[in-house]
């Protein structure tokens, strides 16, 4: 996800994975490939001219496995990111977000979802309807998909949830 700030600075967030094998298309489309991920890292890239970029690792230390990510810049320059995270490849998935006062500032990571998004047994969170964006008040808003806990067959139904930064 890339943004262009009012000062002309471009930012892009990239979620990279180290894997322990390959995941074929059928597995990817059916279950996701989280089971193949050994570790993940989030990299924030910035550029003033679009030709030269600076990379910064913004990976949270306590959640080494991540899937899907989103970023945005607020009108006041605050940088925000959101991502699904698990402690390891068989742990439950939660939604986390972080903000920093600027693209060079220190990120403060928090767990957004009060409950698991989906169990580790499912293999991957759902990426549908996942976004993070700032409003005109520079508060981060996050929308995500969570598997509905009301049914027995996990993954067959989901809820769309929303959270807003205090």
C-alpha positions as CSV (number, residue, x, y, z in Angstrom):
1,X,0.0,0.0,0.0
2,X,1.5,3.4,-1.0
3,X,0.6,7.0,-0.1
4,X,1.6,10.4,-1.2
5,X,1.8,13.0,1.6
6,X,1.1,16.7,1.2
7,X,4.8,17.4,1.5
8,X,5.5,15.2,-1.5
9,X,6.9,12.3,0.5
10,X,5.9,8.9,-0.8
11,X,5.5,5.9,1.6
12,X,4.9,2.2,0.9
13,X,4.5,-0.7,3.3
14,X,5.7,-4.1,2.3
15,X,5.1,-7.4,4.2
16,X,7.8,-9.9,3.5
17,X,7.9,-13.6,4.5
18,X,10.6,-16.2,5.0
19,X,9.0,-19.6,4.1
20,X,10.0,-23.2,4.7
21,X,8.6,-24.5,1.5
22,X,6.4,-23.6,-1.5
23,X,2.7,-23.1,-1.5
24,X,0.8,-24.1,-4.6
25,X,-2.1,-22.1,-6.1
26,X,-4.8,-24.5,-4.9
27,X,-3.5,-24.3,-1.3
28,X,-3.2,-20.6,-1.5
29,X,-6.7,-20.1,-2.8
30,X,-8.3,-22.6,-0.3
31,X,-6.4,-22.2,2.9
32,X,-3.8,-19.5,2.5
33,X,-0.1,-20.3,3.0
34,X,0.4,-19.2,6.6
35,X,1.5,-22.7,7.5
36,X,4.6,-22.2,5.2
37,X,5.6,-18.9,6.9
38,X,8.6,-19.2,9.3
39,X,8.8,-15.4,9.9
40,X,7.5,-12.1,8.7
41,X,8.8,-8.6,8.5
42,X,7.2,-5.2,7.8
43,X,9.2,-2.7,5.9
44,X,8.3,1.0,5.5
45,X,9.8,2.6,2.4
46,X,10.0,6.4,2.0
47,X,11.0,8.5,-1.0
48,X,11.0,12.2,-2.0
49,X,11.6,11.6,-5.7
50,X,10.2,8.1,-6.5
51,X,13.6,6.9,-7.7
52,X,15.5,6.5,-4.4
53,X,13.9,4.8,-1.4
54,X,14.8,4.4,2.2
55,X,13.8,1.2,3.9
56,X,13.0,0.9,7.6
57,X,12.0,-2.3,9.4
58,X,8.9,-1.7,11.5
59,X,8.3,-5.3,12.5
60,X,6.8,-5.8,16.0
61,X,9.1,-8.0,18.1
62,X,6.3,-10.0,19.7
63,X,4.4,-11.3,16.6
64,X,6.8,-12.9,14.1
65,X,4.1,-14.3,11.8
66,X,1.9,-11.8,9.9
67,X,-0.5,-11.8,7.0
68,X,-1.9,-8.9,5.1
69,X,-1.0,-5.3,6.0
70,X,-2.3,-1.8,5.4
71,X,-0.9,1.7,5.9
72,X,-1.9,5.3,5.7
73,X,-0.7,8.8,6.5
74,X,-2.7,11.2,8.5
75,X,-3.2,14.9,7.6
76,X,-0.9,15.8,10.5
77,X,1.8,13.5,9.3
78,X,1.2,10.6,11.6
79,X,2.0,7.2,10.0
80,X,-0.4,4.3,10.7
81,X,-0.2,0.6,9.9
82,X,-2.4,-2.4,10.5
83,X,-1.7,-6.2,10.1
84,X,-2.9,-9.6,11.2
85,X,-0.5,-11.3,13.5
86,X,0.1,-14.6,15.3
87,X,2.8,-15.6,17.8
88,X,3.7,-18.6,15.6
89,X,2.2,-20.4,12.6
90,X,-0.2,-22.5,14.7
91,X,-1.3,-19.7,17.0
92,X,-4.6,-17.8,16.8
93,X,-4.7,-14.7,14.6
94,X,-5.4,-11.2,16.0
95,X,-5.6,-7.8,14.4
96,X,-2.9,-5.3,15.4
97,X,-2.2,-1.7,14.5
98,X,0.5,0.9,15.2
99,X,1.0,4.6,14.8
100,X,4.1,6.8,14.8
101,X,4.2,10.6,14.9
102,X,6.0,10.6,11.5
103,X,7.4,8.2,9.0
104,X,10.7,8.3,11.0
105,X,9.0,8.1,14.4
106,X,8.8,5.1,16.8
107,X,5.7,2.9,16.2
108,X,3.4,2.1,19.1
109,X,1.8,-1.3,18.5
110,X,-1.5,-2.4,20.0
111,X,-3.9,-5.3,19.6
112,X,-7.1,-4.0,18.0
113,X,-9.3,-7.1,18.0
114,X,-10.6,-8.0,21.5
115,X,-11.0,-11.6,20.4
116,X,-9.1,-13.8,18.0
117,X,-9.9,-13.2,14.3
118,X,-9.6,-16.8,13.5
119,X,-8.0,-19.8,15.1
120,X,-4.5,-21.0,14.2
121,X,-6.0,-24.3,13.0
122,X,-7.6,-22.4,10.0
123,X,-4.2,-21.4,8.7
124,X,-4.8,-17.7,7.7
125,X,-7.0,-14.8,8.6
126,X,-9.4,-13.5,6.0
127,X,-8.2,-10.6,4.0
128,X,-11.6,-9.4,2.8
129,X,-12.7,-5.9,3.8
130,X,-9.4,-5.2,5.6
131,X,-8.3,-1.6,5.5
132,X,-6.8,1.1,7.7
133,X,-7.2,4.8,7.1
134,X,-7.0,8.1,8.9
135,X,-9.9,10.5,9.1
136,X,-9.6,14.3,8.8
137,X,-9.0,14.4,12.6
138,X,-5.9,12.2,12.2
139,X,-7.4,9.3,14.1
140,X,-6.7,5.8,12.7
141,X,-9.8,3.8,11.6
142,X,-9.5,0.0,10.9
143,X,-12.1,-2.3,9.3
144,X,-11.5,-6.1,9.2
145,X,-13.1,-9.4,8.7
146,X,-13.5,-11.8,11.6
147,X,-14.8,-15.4,11.5
148,X,-18.2,-15.6,13.2
149,X,-18.0,-17.6,16.4
150,X,-21.7,-18.4,16.4
151,X,-21.3,-21.3,14.1
152,X,-19.6,-24.7,14.5
153,X,-17.9,-24.9,11.1
154,X,-15.2,-22.2,11.4
155,X,-14.6,-20.2,8.2
156,X,-18.1,-20.5,6.8
157,X,-19.4,-17.2,8.0
158,X,-17.8,-13.9,9.0
159,X,-18.5,-10.5,10.5
160,X,-17.1,-7.1,9.4
161,X,-15.8,-5.2,12.4
162,X,-14.6,-1.6,12.9
163,X,-12.4,0.2,15.4
164,X,-11.3,3.8,15.8
165,X,-8.3,5.2,17.6
166,X,-9.1,7.0,20.8
